[in-house]
Amino acid sequence: MNAGNMTQVFDWTYNENDQEFSLHGSLRPQCAGELAGCISALEQSVRNVSGKFYVNVRRLVRMNNVAFQTFACKILDLVRGRSDLSVHVTTSSVVGWSTRKFAALETMSDRITVSEYDSEFYPGQTFLEEGGFIPILRTQTKLTWHHEQTILGKHGLEPGMQVADICCGIGDFAVLMQKEYRPSRLVALDHSRSSLEYARKVAADFGVSGIDYVFGDASEMLLESDQFDFVTCRHSLQVFDRPELILQELFRICKPGGRVYITNEKNSHCLGEPRSDSIQRTYTEVARLWAHFNMDIELGPKSRRYLIDAGLEDIRMESFMVTNQDGNPQDFADIIRSWENVYAGQMAVERGDSAEEIEVFRKGFQDHVFAALHPKGYAGWPIWVASGRKPK
């Protein structure tokens, strides 16, 4: 959202995944009334939130006293009117006095906390570093959710179902499903104990209950057969060298008549303009790199075949393109940088690439970032969604 009727332009955005309301730009109203639209959006954002709600002002370059008083009063009103709510304000040293001003709120309510971005992070920004893939998974959920939020319903997910999220990672997708679809039961399973610990912490932090986080191997789960109406496994089959083993287990735990839902990629179809040739060359190389490690990041369009081979029927399949137009282009740029760090860093080095080869490899990621952030640019990342019904 953009407000251009003031002397200086500012924006606000709400990230449901992180329960974070962010302000950007220059915030210098002459009167509180100029902020009515933004305050209304803030109230709407917090309406369905429990637990911790984040107000992020670190991307403001200016903020006058009228703006501070308006937001400070609203934050106090929120916590005083909601016993189930706490608010964390993230400031920045760029607008140095904002930290001192907002810190005063901590003395007025024990459910308001304030930190300066440069010195302290919070769950919505911090990534676990295990395995290299966690930074990617966190950011991609932010980018894909507003597509999948409605796609899930088209593939059969309904409120009140028994749901399993397999290879749940740090659990952010499970949290979003719990909030949006209110399943009667939701089990989230992963093989990483530290990821599950993080997931439990974030769910508790956001006041989300009803998710049963379980440690287990997706290819050999200690879950009973025929018990879930809807089973999800996102961006994970492409990571395993034998995805058919995972699908056997997804099929087994799904009830007859229930559905298995998967998402996967075809990374060589990532695109960007300008500098399209460099971008295409790098993502074609990504596919080769993954194949070197017996993984298939081109699996997306193959999903239908995999689901049929697993014994599922009534296959539904579609694709969507995540782009730099899906909200803040900086979010898209952030995930590209995550790819660069893992693929052109850790993985290319382990493959034995030379410094010169890695430099060329990195160039395409950097050009993709350029396209994502260019005022006339376009950058895209395609995702394939597929689901199938277990025969009765």
N, C-alpha and C positions, 0 to 999 in steps of 0.2 A: 504494500500500500504506500502511496505517495501523497504528501501534503505540500502543495506548491503555492498556497495563498499567503504564505508568510514571507518575510523579507529574505529568509534563507530556506532552502528546501531540505526536508528530512523525510525519512522512510521509517516504517515499522514492519516487522514480520513476526509470525508466530510459528515456532517449530514444535509440533505436537509430540514428536519423538523425544525431545529433551525437556518438554514442558517449559519452554523458554520464549519469552517475549523480548525482542531485540529492537533497539533504536539505532538509527544510522544517520549520519550527516550533521547538519547544523540546526540546533534546536533553540531558536531565539524568538519566541512569541512575544507580542506586546501585551496580550492578556490571556487568561486561562481559557477563554472561550475558543481560541484558535486551536486548542488541543482537544476539543470535544470529540472529534472523530477518532483520534488515537486512544483517548481514555476509554471510549466506548468499545474499541477493539480489544483493549486490555481486559476490560470486564468480561467480554464475551469469551476470550481465551481462557480465563481462569475459571469459568463457570463449571466445566466438567473435570476440573483438576482436583486431586487431593494429594496430601503430602507436600512435597517441596516444589515451589514454583519459582522459576528464575526470571529475573528482570535484568537484561544485559544492556548496559549503556556504554560499553567499552569502545564501540565504533563511532560514538559521537565525537565530532571535532570541536564543537562549541555547545555550550548549554548555559542559558542565563538563569537568573534567580526565579523568574516567573515559572519557567519549566520545572526547575527543581522543586519549588513549593507545590506545584500541581501534582507531580508524580509522588512526592514524599507523602502528601496527604492521602492520596489514593492507596498507596501501599499500606499505610497505617489502617485505613478503612477496611482493606481486604482482610488483614489478619485479625482485626478486632471483631469483624463480622463472621469469621469462619474459624471455629476451634480446630478443624481438621487441616488447616492450611498453615504453611510457613513460607516465607519469601526470602530468597537469596538474591542480593543485588551485586552484579559484577561491574566494577568500574575499571578505569584505566588511568595510568599516569599521564596519558596524553591530555586529558582534562583533569589536571591534578587536584583542583579543589573539589571535584565531584566526590572523590573518595572521602575527604574530610566531612563534607556535607551529609552524604548518605550514611556515613558511620554513626552519625547522631541518632539515626533511627534504631540502632541496636540498643541504645539506652532507654528507648521508649517501649520496646516490646522484645521479649525473649524469643519470639518467633520470626524475627528479622535478623539476618546475618549479611555482612558486607565483606567483600574481598576485592583486592586490586588484581586485575588480570595478569599483570606482569610478574606477580609474586606467588599467586595461588590459583589453582585450577579446581574445577568441580566436575561431577560425573558426566555432564553433557559434553565436555571438551576432552577429558582425559581418556586415553586409549590404553588398554593392556597391550603389552608388547610381545606376548607369547606367540611364537609361530609366524610372526610377520603379517598374518592375514587379518588380525583383529582391527587395525586401523581402517582397513578397506571395508570390512563388514559393517562397522558402525556408520560410516559415512554413506554407504550405499543404501542402507535402510532409510536414512533421511531422504534420499533422492527418489527411491522407488515407492515409498508408502502411499503417496497420494494417487499413484496409478493402481497399486494393488488393493487399496482400500475398497474400491468398487469392483475390481476384477475378482476378488475372492468370492463375493456374492454371486457373480455370474458363474463361478465354478462350483457352487453348491454350499458354501459356508453360510450357516444361519445361526442366529442367537439360540442359546440353550443346548448346542451340540457338545458332544465329548470330542475334544480336539487334542492332537499331539503335534508338537513342533520338534521335528528331529533334526539334529545338528543345529541346535538353536544358537550356538555361539554365546555372545554376551546378553542374549535374551531380550533385545529391544523390540524385535518383531513380535515376540510373544506378548510383551506388554501392550503393544498397540492392538493386537487381536483381542486381548482381554478387555481393553477399554472400549473398543468399537463394537465387538460382537457378543460379549458377555457369555462365553461358553459355560455350560454347567460344570465342566471339568476341563482343565488345560494342563497337560504334561509337557514340559520342555526338557529335552534330553541332549546332552553333549558329552564328548569324551574329555573335555578340558575342565579339571576341577577349579582352576583359577578363573576361567570364564564364568562358570556357574556361580562361584562366590561373588564375582562382580555383578552378575545378573541379579542375584538375591539382594545385594546392597542397593542397586538402582531401583528395583521394584519396591523395596521398603522405603527408600528415600522419597519415591513418588507416591507413596501411599497406595500402591497397587497390590491387592491380595488375590488369592485364588489360583496362583500358578505353582505347580508342583515341579520344582527343578530337580532333575534326576541325572546322576552320573551313569554313563554307559557307552558301549560301543555300538554305533548305528548298524553295523553289519551282524551283530549278535546281541540283540537287546533282551534284557530280562524283563520284558513286558509281555503280558498275556496276549494271546491271539484274539482276533475278532472283537475288539473292545472300543475302537474309536470311529466316530462318524466321519471325521475329516482329519487327514494326516498331511502335514506340510513338510517339505524338505527343500530349502531355498539355497541356490548357489553352492550346492554341496556335492551333487553327483559328479560334477566336473572336476572335483578335487581328488576323487578316488580312482585308483587304477582299475578297479573292478566295480563299477557303479551298479551292475546287475545284482550284486550281493546286497547292496543297500535297498534296492527296489524290492527284492524278495522279502525283506523285513518290513518295509512299509506296507506291502501287500498283506503280510501275515497279521499285523496288528490292526489293520483296518477291518471294520465290520462288513459283512456282506451287504451290498447296497451303498456302502460308504464310498468316499472318494479320496484318492491320493493326489496331492497338488505339488508340483515341482516348478522351480524356475532355474534357468541356466542361461549361459551367454554364448555368443559367437563373436569373440573379441576382434577378429580380423575385419568385422563389419563396423567397428567404431569409426567415426568420421569427424571431419572438421574442415572448416573453411574460414579464413585462408590457410595456406600451407598444407593443402590436402595430400600432396604426394609424400611428403615427409611423414605425415601422420599415418597414412596407409601403410607405408613401409615398416614403421615401428610396430603396428598392431598385427601385421602379418608375422613379424618376428616373434611377438608375444606367443602366438599359437605354436610356433616351432619350439620355443623355450619350454612351454608347458608340456608339450609332447616329449621333450627330452627327459622330463621327470615323471613320465607315465601318467600325465593328467591331460584332460581334454577340455580346454576352454572354448572349443568350437562345438560343444555338445548341444547347445540350444535347439537348433532345427532337428536334431536327431531324437528329441524327447518323445515324439509320437511312437517311433519304432521301439524305444526302450519300454514305454508303458505297455504297448501291445505284447511285447515279448515277456513282460512280467505277468501277463494274464489279465490285464485290466481291459475294460470295454468302454464304450461311449466316450471316446477320447475327445476332449475339448482342448483346442490349442490356439494360441494367439501370441502376438508379440507387441511390445511397446518400446518407444524410444525415449530414454531419459536424455534431456538436453540441458544446455545452459540457460534455456528459457523457463525451466521448472523452478521458479523462485529466484534465489540469489545466485548469480553465475559463479560467485566465489565458492559456493558449496561444490559445484561441478569441478572447478579448478582444484579444490582440495583433494577430491578423490583421485584425480589424474596424478597429482603429486604423490599420493600414497602408492599408486601403481608404479610410478617411476622408482620410488624408494625401494620397493620390494623386488620388482622384476629386473630393473636395470642395476640394482644394487646387489642384494643378497643372492638372488637366483642366477643372474648372469655370471657373477663371480664364481659361484659353485659349479656352473657349467664349464668354466675355464675360458670365458671370453677375454680377449685382450682389452687393454685400456682404450685403444682406438675403436674397437668394435662397440664397447660400452658407450663411448662418447656419441657415436652415430645413433645408437639405440636410444639414448637419453634425448637426443634432439627431437625425435618425434613426439615424445611426451611433452616436452617444453613447448613445441609448436601447437600441441593440442590445448595446453593451458592458454597460450596466446589467442587461439581461436575462441576459446570459451569466454575470455575476458574482453575481447575486441568489441567495440561498440557496434560494429556491423558484422561480427562473426557468428558462427554457428558451430556447435559441437554436440555430438550425439553418441550415445552408448545403448545398443539394442539388447533387450532382454526377451527371452522366450518363456512363456507360461504354458504349462500343459497339465491336464488332470485326467484321470480315468476312474471309472467306477469298478469296484470289486463285484464280480457276479454273485447273485444270491443263490 
